[in-house]
Every structure is written in structure tokens, then in C-alpha cells.
């Protein structure tokens, strides 16, 4: 059988500098990148084999046999990792690794070879076919003859880009904290090389540039093409990019088609908030979210602007209004930022604008210099109560405990921070916690360049939609899982209540503390929880237990399994690799420039400043269980026995008494 012809290894054409190294190694191989270029960790030597370097001196791989010549583009994977292709001047760790690579190559290329000569430091193999000229000759490399004192600890080959190639696999996760000191320790432990702090920092930045689709400046240039592909892969999505003079970035708005479809099946209460980005060009992330049927965060829209001002908030809310429309029962919940208040009055004049009760609580603590638990408990109970009579009693108690708070809260507006006075249903959304929770999920992502940042948001939404769509499809109850649990808890409490019928629709429910009137014709209860939350309260469920009414028929459609599934029916599709993008010439030629920012000396702030009245939790040491420090800075010793934890460690140990006169004199001086 004739031996197929061989061809020399052809180096692939490199991609642009900001996309040539991506986390997905398989995609890089498909575009012609050699497998050895993708792998950053050196192949470990085989076990029980001394690492004797073997160099391929000559590799005649063109041959003269029949068949078409083929170019091998993928590396050959062996037991110890990527083995690669046979080419001239390639160095193997040992002779065994060379022979393994030859055998795998022969099996892959469907030919056979025989060992022509073999010595501990020399080997020659040839093809078994007599008419084939394929052969490989390799010999052992000579060791370095430079003196030992000539080998410095610092290596000139350990440059920043080489260090970046070595550590980039450790930085794929955006939430991974890898300090320059960790890079220095890794290079010392892995290669025995000492590098400076500056080289470690620059190497980490090189790795970040490779993994994050280039530098921050290159990321802005890549953004228009990315947004075009986002709209192409997710039809119906709304993307708005506005630039200022000189094609400089100004505003960005993104609303996925799946979110636009799902909002119709969610309660019309939108929580809006903004948080600062931490990249080189900073900026602000605007978010609009709501609750789904299972009381989980449902992302509606995202925006990026320069800062929190009237213009940026008006622009963002204007896009939200144009995409999601206006619902007569729409409620917007936010903090007391002045720009948000002005923008809501301008864009949504007919919508009710409620404020977060926890932000107002922090303002109370600061203004009245009262951070006691008494103030917090009275305020929260007053804000959350449903019944107007209960509100007046609780509000009087709050005002009596803190003089001056009555005028302050009335000036803010009782309808804006209380559930009982709100003209529209806020359901259970009394705070902006869902917005704050989304900001917490994106806390590490906010450090990325703009294109990588937008891509991480898409990946997060894609993951959430898939997981919750699967969870909703597996639900067998009439209501969502969270609502089913809440109804079961209320049914248990309703069993202890007495029900007295007045007529077919009116009932008197006797609780341990007071009586409540339930009208099944009007769907009302004097506790007001039934009509404000659109979910049966304890008293209504007590009536259901004594009558033919069904609890599920009294729940709003927003809590049903069907609405839950419809909310996540849309799919957020992935975006292909950058090499597969098809972008119109007009977009590809457009170069988006980063915005103008004022450079501040020193390190960029990554920890946010606390809000007015906000108390940051003090760290607790996991070593000594005390607060005020962490394990890394702990200086307290640990008791040897549990019985000694309350005592000073070492207090029962015998101490040496000074016997020498000089020791006694020293003790007296102390």
C-alpha cells in the first residue's frame, strides 16, 4: 500500500492583536491557531522518565508517495497533554515523548514507520514503504556550558507579555481576584523565576487585554460590530447607541427581545437604579428590573451613561417608555436621587413614583442622629402595614419616639413610602433590593471594558432565562413555587381562625386578636392585604376552607404557572466567535471613540462610597471570631483547649522568675 504524502507545518495567519487570544481554545484552533499557541501551561514530563531534551534535527516530511498533500492544523493530544506535530527544530522533553508523538502521528496519518537507528542520544525513523522518503532524525541536546554563577535569578525572557501568556488561564473568570503578588508567587513556584512587581502587574494587564477583547480603547471600537451581531442573533431586541462630536461614546441602551416579551406577564412595578462602573473610562450603569411570578429578579433594560444627571436619566427612561410602553397601573420605585425624580416626572408623569423605604430610613438616621433599633422597628412596621387604622397607630408611636420626624415624613409624602397610602399597587416591592441585588451580581463585571461588560450581561441574562424557563416548565402546581409555599403557610395559620357567615358573599373572620370582614363579591378584606397584593390573605383562606371557593381562583394571573412560563418563553441567543461576524461595511468602518474623562491621580476606586446613613458591616475574623479585622490581619493567639477560649491564652502557663540580679533590676525598671 503506498504511503500518503506528507506536508510541512504551515504557520497560521495571526488575527488582530485584540482578538487573537480568547478563552475558548477550540475556536482559536478552528481559525488556524496552533494548539501549542492556545495552551499556556507547559506539558508535564512523563512519569518515571528523566527530562532529557531531544531535538528534531531533520524532518523530511514532504515525501514522494501518492495521494494529496495535507496540512496538519490541529495538535495531537496524548496522555500527557498536547503532543503536537513533527517538525524540524522542535524540542521534546524526552525520547519517550518523541516516540509517543511519532506513534500518534502514524496512527493519525494512517501510515507505518520503522526505527532505522536508535541510541540513548540518537534516533532515526523511516517509513516502511520503500518508495517513500519520509524520515525523522533526532538527537540529544547538549547541556548549557555557562557557569552556575552566570545564571541570574531574574530571567530576561520573563517579559510582561510572556508572564501574561502564562497566567491568562487563571483570569478567565471575571470574579477571580489575582493580584500582582499572586502572579509573582506563581512564576516563582512554576518556573523558579523572580519577577518584579511592575512586570507582574503589566503581565496581568496583558492577560486581561487578551481575555477581554482588547484594551479599553479597542473595546470601544469593537462595540458597534458587537451590537450589530447582538441584534442579528436576537431579532426584536432594541439597541440604541448615541455618540457625541468626534464619534465619542455617550449613551448605550439595551433591551433584549426576551425581556420585552416577558414584561407583559410581570406585575407593572419597575425598580430603577444606577451604579458606577470601575473601568478606565468609568461611567454609570442604569438598570430597570421587576419581579416575575416566582418573586425573582427579571431584567428589563440596561443603559450606560456618563453620570447620574437629569439628561442621562431622562434619556434612559425615555428609551424604557418607548420600548415597554405605558401601563395605567405602572409604579416606579427608586431612591430619592434628585435626577431620578426629575426624569420620572418628565417621562412618566402619569405613573406613580414610590421611593425605597430603606433609603428613606437611612436618611432618617442621619438627619435625626438616631440609629437605635427602636426607630428602625417603628418605621418599618409603619411603612409596611396594609391597614389605614393600623398606620395611624404606628405612625403616632413613631412620631412620639423621635420628635420632628412627623413633619419630615409628611414633607416627603406619605403616599411615596407607605404601602397603605399608595394610590397604586406596589405589591411586595417596597424597596429597590432587586436592583441592588443585580448590582451586586455585576460587581466584578463592572471592571471590564465596555464590550466585554455588555457580553457578560448578555451571558448572565442568557443563563437566567434558561434556568428559570426549565424550572417553570417542570412546575406541576397551579401557582409558582414561591407562591405555593406562601399559600401553604397562610393556610396553616387560617386553620386557627373562626368563620361566621353573614350571607353568600360576606363573612366575619375571628382571629385571636381582632375580627376581619371578608367580601368575596368585591374581593376585599378589611386587612387590605387581599386587594393590595392580589393574593388571598389568611382571613380569605379561612373563608375558603369553609366554603366552595377555590384559593387558586382568587389569585392574580401574575402569580400563575402559565404566566411564569410565558415570562421566560423568549430565548437570549449566543453570539458567535468574532471571526464569524458578518458586519456591514458602514459599521465596520465606523470607529467609536471612548468618552472624555478626567484622569484622577492614583488608583481607581473600586469600593463604593456608602450612602447617607448607611452602616457598612464590620468584618468578622474567622480565626478569633472577633470583629474589626479579618484573618489575614489577625494578631490574636488561639486557645489550645475550648475551656481556655474565654481566658487569655497562655495565662496558665508557668512564667520564669528572674533569678539573676541583672534580671531583677530589669524587671524593676519595667
N, C-alpha and C positions, 0 to 999 in steps of 0.2 A: 504494500500500500504506500503510495507516495506521501511524503511528509508535506504538510501545508507550509506555505511560505511565511516568513516572519517579517516584521517591520520594526524599525527603530521607534523608541518612545518619542512622541511629539509633545512638546510643552504646550499647555493650553494658553489661549489668549486671555490675559488678565482683564477683569471687569474694572469699572471705575473705582477709585480708591474708597468711596464711601459705601459701596455695596459689595465689595469683593469678599468680605468675610461675614457670614451670617450665622446665627445659632443653629440653623438647620443644615447639618452637614450633608445630608443626602441631596439637597437642592444644589449645593455647590458642586457636587460630583456630577450631577446631571448636566451642568453647564460647562463641563470640561475641566473642572478643578481637580487636580490630582488628590488622591486620598491622603497622601502624606502631608499635603498643604492644609487639609482640614483638621487633621489630628494634631493637637498641641502637646499631648503627653507622650514622651518617648516610649518606644516599645521596650518592655522589660525583658531582660535576658531569660532564656530558658532555664529551668531549674536543673541544678547539678551540672551545668555546663559553664566552664570558665569563659568570661567575655573576651575571646581572642579576636581582634579586629581582622576581618577578611575583606580585601578589596578586589573588585572585578576589574582585572587588568584589560581583558579583551572580551568583547561580546559580539560575535559575528551573527547577527540576528536577521539579516536580510534573506539569506538562503537563496536557493535556485530551484526549489521544488515547484510543483504545480499548485494551482489554487490562487485565489485573490489574496493580496496583502491586506492585513487588518492592523489597525492602530488600537492598542490596548489603552483604554481611558480610565478604567476603574482599577483600584488596587486589589490585590488578592488578600483575603482575610485568613490568617492562620490561627493557631491556638494561642499564640502569644500576642495577638493584635494584628495590625495591618502589616502584611509582609511586603507587598508591593510588586513591581515588575523588575525583570532582569535588564539592567542597562549598564553601560560602561561607567567605571569610576564610582559605582555605588559601593558603600561600605556596610558590611554586615557585622553583627556583634560576635558571631562565632561561625565556625564551619558548619555546625549543625543547622543553624538558621539559614545559611546559604543553601544547603542541600534540601531543607524543607521548602524553601521558596522555589527551587528548581522543580521539585516533585509536584508542587501545587500548580506551577506554570505548565508542566507537561500534561497534567490531568485536565486543566482548563483548556489548553490549546489542542488537546486530542493528538498527542504525539508521544514518542518514547525516546529516551536518551540512555546512553551508557557511559560509565566512568572510564575515561581513557587513561588517566593517570591520577593518582591520589597519594598525597603525603600529608603529614600533620600540618605543613605550612604551604601546601600547593595542591591544586586540584584542577583537572581538565575533563570536561564532559563534552560528548558529541551526540548528534542524532544517530539513531540506529540505522537509518536509511542511508545506503551507500551514496546516493546521488545528492544528498542534502548537505550543504556546507555549514549548517548551524552548529555553533560550538560556543562554549563559555570557558574562559581560563581565569582563575583567581589565585591570589597568593596572600600570605600573611603580611600584614603591615609591620613595618619596623617601628619600634617604640621611639619616643622622643629622647634625644640625647642631651637636651638642655639641662643644666644643673638644677638641683632642687631649689636653691635659693633664688633662682631666676623666675620661679613661678609665683607671681604675686597672688594675694587673696582676692583682690579685685581683678576681674577679667574685662578686657576691653571689648569682648564680644557681647557682654551683657548690657546692651544698649536698651533704651526705653522701649523701642518697638519690639525687640526680642522678648523683653520682660512681659510686654502686653500680650504677645502671642502665647506665652506660657501660662498666663493666669486668666485669659479671657473666658475659658470654660467655667471658671468659678464665679463669673459675674453675669451669667445669663439671666438669673432671677433678679428682677429689679429691686426686690426687697432685701437682697443679700448685702449685708454691711461688710465690706472688705477694705480695711484701712491700709494706707501705705506701709504701716508697720507689719501688717499681716503679709503683704507682698514680700517684704524683706525677709521675714521668717520663712516663707515658702521657698524662696530662691536659695536660702541658706540650707534648708533641710533637704530640698530636692536635688540641687546641683552643687552644693557646697560653695556657693559664690556669695560674697558680701557686696551688696549694692547700697548706694546712698539713699537717703530719704527722698531726695529730689528725683532720682532715677525711678524709684518705686512709684512715686506719685505720677510722673509722666507716663510710665508704663501702664499704670491703671487707666489713665485718661486715654491712651491709645487703644486699650481694650474696650473702653466704653464707646469710643468713636466707631470701632468696628461692629460692635453689637447693637448700637443704637442708630443705625442707618446714617452714620457720618457725624460730623461735627454739628454744633447748633446752627451754624450758617448754612451748611449743606442740607440740614434737615428742613429748613425753610424753603430752599429751592426744590426739594423733593415733595413738599406738601401739595401743590396743585395736582401733580400726577397721582398722588395717593388718593386725594379726594375724588378725582375722576374715576378711579378704579372702585372706590367705595360705592359711588352711585351706580356704576355699571354692574357690580355684583349684588347690590341691594336695591333693585328698582323700587321707586316710590319714596326713597329716603330724601330728605331735604338737607342740603348743604349750602351754606352761604359764606363766602369769603370776601371780605371787604379790605381794600388796600388804600393807603393814602398816597400822597405825592411821592414819586420815585419808586413806585411798586413796593412800598413798605407795608408790612403786615399791620392790620389794625384790629379787625374783628373776625371771629370764626363762630359759626353756628352749625350744629349737627343734631338731627333728629332722625333716628332710624325708622324705616317703614314699619318694622315690627312694633315699635313703641307707639307710632301714630295709630295703628290698628288697635292695639291693646288698650289705649286710654279710654275708648268708648265703653269698656267693661269694668272700669275702675270708678270708685267714688270721686266726685268732682272736687277734691280738695288737693291743692298743689302746694308743696313746700319748696320754697326757693331759698338759695343761699349762695355765697361766694367764698372762695378760699384762694389763698395766694399760691402761685407756682414758685418753684425754687430753683429753676434753671438759670442759665446765664442771662437770659433776657427777661426773666421774671414774668410778670403778668398776673391775671386773675382768672380762675375757673368759675364759671357760672353754671349752676345745676338747677334743674326742675324735676322733682320726683313726686310720687304719690304712693298710695298703698294699694296692693292687689287684694283679691278676695281672701287670701291666706295671711293677711297682715304683714306682708313682706315688701321690701323696697322695690318699686317699679320705676326704672329710669325713663324719663320722658325726653329731655333735651339737655345738651351740653353747649357751653359757649366759652370763648376765650377772648379776653379784652385786656386793655392796658391797666385799668384800676377800677375800683368801685366808685363810680361817679354817676351823675344824672344821665349823661349821654350814653354810657355803656349799658346801664341797667335799662334805659328806655329802648335801646337797640335790641337787647336780648329779649325783653318781654314783648316787644313788637313782633319779633320772629315767632315767639311762642304763640301769640294770638293768631297770627296768620296761618300757622300750621295746625293747631288744635282747636281753633275756633273759640266761641264764647258760649258758655253754658249759663243759663239764668241762675242756676244754683251754685255757680262757681265760688269757691273760697280759696283765698291765697294766704298762706301762713309764712311768716318770716320774722326776723329780728327787727329791732327798731332803728335800723340804719336809715338815715335821712334820705339818701338817694333812692333806696327801695320804696320808701313811702311816696316820694315824688313821682317815680316811674309808674307805680301801680295806679295812682290817681290819674295819670296821663293816659296810660294804655288801657287799663281795666277800670274805668270809672263806675261801672255798674256792678262789679264784683265786690264781695265783702272781703276786707283785708284784716285778718286777725294777726296777732303778734304771739310770739313764743312766750309762754308763761315763765319758763326758766330764765330767759334773758331778762325779763322784767324783774324776776326775783333777785338776780344779781345786781340790777340797778338799785333795788330797794336796799339791799345790804350795804351798798356803797354810799348811797345818799344819806341814809339814816344811821350809818355806822353801827349796824346791828346785825351780827352774824350768828345769833342764837338759834337753836333748834326750834324754839317757840315761834319765832317769826316765820320760819320756813314751813312748819307744820300748819299754822293757821292760814298762811297764804295759799298753799297747795290745796287744802281742803276747800277753801273759798273759791278758787278758780275751777276746780273740777266738779263741784256739785251741780246736779241737774235741776233741782227744785228751787224755785224762787224764794219760798219761805225759808228754806234751809240757808240760802245765800245770805239773806238779811241777818240771820242769827250769827252766822260765821263771820260775816263782814264786820258786824258790830264788835265781835270778840277781837278781830284783828286790829281794828282801829283803836280799841281800848288798850291793847298791849303795846302799840307803837304810836305815840302821838304824832300827828302830822301826816300819817300815811293816807288818811282818808282823802284829803284834798289832792294829794299826788296821784292816787289811783283814779280818782274821778276825772282829773285833767287828762289822763291818758285815754280814758274811755272805758267804762265797764264792759261794753259790748265787745271790745277788742281782746280782752284777756280772760274773760269768764265764759264758761260753757252755757250757763243759764240765761245770759243776756244776749247771746249771739243771734243776730237776725237770720242766719242761715246755718244749716247743719255742718258742724265741724267733725261729726262722728267722734272718733277717739284721737284725732290728731290735734292735740293741744300744744305741741312743741314742734321744733324743727329737728327732732332727733334723727329722723330718716335722712335728712340732708347731711347732718353731722356724721352719721354713720357711713354714708357714701364717701364723704371727705376723708374719713379715717381709713377706708379701704384703699383709697388712692394716695395715701400719704407718701409712700416711697415712689410711686409712679410720677408724682408731680415734679420730680427732679430731672426727668428725661427731656430730651429735645422735643420739639413740637410734634414732629411726625411720629416718632416712637411713642410719645404720650397719647396721641389720638389712637394709635394702633392698640395700645394697652387698654384703653377704654372700650374699643370695639371687642377685644378679646374677652374682657370682663362681662360685657353685656351678652355676648355670644354664649359664654359659659352659663350665665344665669338663666337665659331663656331656655337653653336645652335642658338643664337640670330641673327647672320648675315645670316645663312642659311635660317632661317624663313623670314628675311627681304628680301633676294634676291628672294625667292620663291613667295613673294607677289608683286614683282615689275612687272608692266604691260608695261613698256616702253621698247624701244629697247636698251637704254643705262642704266647704273646705275643711281641712284637718284642724286648723286653729279654731274655727267657729264651732265645729263639732265638740271640741274639748271644752270650749266656753259654755256651750249649751248644756253639756252634761254636768258641769259644776253648778250651774244655776238650777238645774232640775233637782239636784241633791238638796240644795237649800230650800227649794219650793216645797219639798215634802213635809216640812215642819210648819207650813202655813195653813190657815183655815180659810175656806172659801164660802161665802154666803151669797146666794143668787138673789138679785132684785128683779130681773126679767130675763129675756132671752139673750140680751147683749150686755147688760150691766151687772157687775159683780163687786162685792166688797171682800177684799183680801185682808185677813187679820194676821199681822206679823207680830213678833214678840214685842216690838216697841210701839208700833202705831198701825193704823188702818190705811189702806190704799184702795182707791176706786179704779176699776178697770172697765173700759168701754170697748167692747170688741167690734162694734159697728164703726167707730171712729178711729180705732187702733190707737188708743190713748191709755195712759196710766198716770195717776197723779204724781208718781215719782219722776215722770218725764224722760226716763231712760229709754222707754219703748219707742217714743216718737222721735227722739233726737238721734239715737243710734240705728233705728230701723232694725232692731234685733229684740226678740222677746226678753223682757226682764224677768226677775224671779217671780213677781206677782202675776204676770201674764202666764208664765209656765205653770203656776199653781192653778190657774183657771183652766188651762189646757188639760191638766191632769184630771179635772172633774167634769169636763165637757167633751163633746165630739170634735172640738177644734184640733187641728194639727199644727205642731210647732213650726214645721218647715214652711207651711203656707203663710206664716206671719213674719218670715224673714225677708229682707230685701234681696232682690236678684243679684246685687253686688257681692253677696256672700256665697252664692251657689257654686256648685262644682262646674256647671256649664260656663258661667262667666269666668271662673278661674282658668279653665282650659282655653277659652277663647282669648283671654288676655295674652297668652303666650303661644297662640297659634302661629304667629309670624316667626320667620327664621332669619337670624342675622348670619349671612353667608360669609365665609372667609375670603380673604383677598389673596390672590396667587403671588408667587415669588416675583420680585421686582424684574427679573429677566423676562417674565412672561407678560408684562404690562403692554397693552396696546393703547397708546396715548395719541390724541390728535396733535398735529404739528403746532397748532396755535398754543396748546397748553404746554407742550414740551419745550417750546422756545421761550415761554414766559418764565422769568427768573424773579421769584418772590424774595424780597429782601427782609431781613429781620427788622423789628421796630427800633426806634431810637430810645435808648435807656441811659440813664445817668449812672455811670460806673461809680460804685462806692468802694472805698479802700477797705482792705481786709477781707476776711472770709464772708461768704454769703450766709445770711441767717437761714437756718433750716427749721428751727423750733419757733412756732408761732408765739406771738405775744398774747398773754391771757386777756380775756375781755374784762370789762369793768365789773368788779365784784366777783369774778371767777376765782375759785380757790383750786390751785393745782394740787393733786395728791402728792404727798411726800413719799419718797421711795422707802421701801422696807427691805432691810438686809436679810437675805436668805441664809446668812451664816450665823448671825447672833440674834435675829428676829427683832432688832431694834430699828426704829425709823430715823430718817435723816441722812442715811448713807446707803451704799449698796455693797455687794460682796467684794467688788474689786478694791474698794477703799476702806474696807472694814479693818479695824485695828484691835478689836476685842478678842481675847482668847476664848476658847470653848471649854466648858467644864468637862472633866473626864467621866463623871458619873451624872445621871439625871438628878440625883439628890443635891448635887452641887450647883445646879443651874441658878438657884436664887441667891447663892452666895458668890463672893468674889473668887474666881478661880485661883487656886494656889494659896488661899488664905490658911488652909490647914497644914500646909507643908512646913516642915521644920526649917527654921532660919538659923544661919550660923551666927553665933555670938562672937563679937570681937574680943579676941584674947590678947593680941599683941598691943603694946602701948600705942604704937602709931595708929592702929585701927581704932582704938578707943578715942584717941584725940580727934581723928577724922569724924567719927560719929558725933562727938560733942560739937564740933564745928557745924555739922549739918543740922 
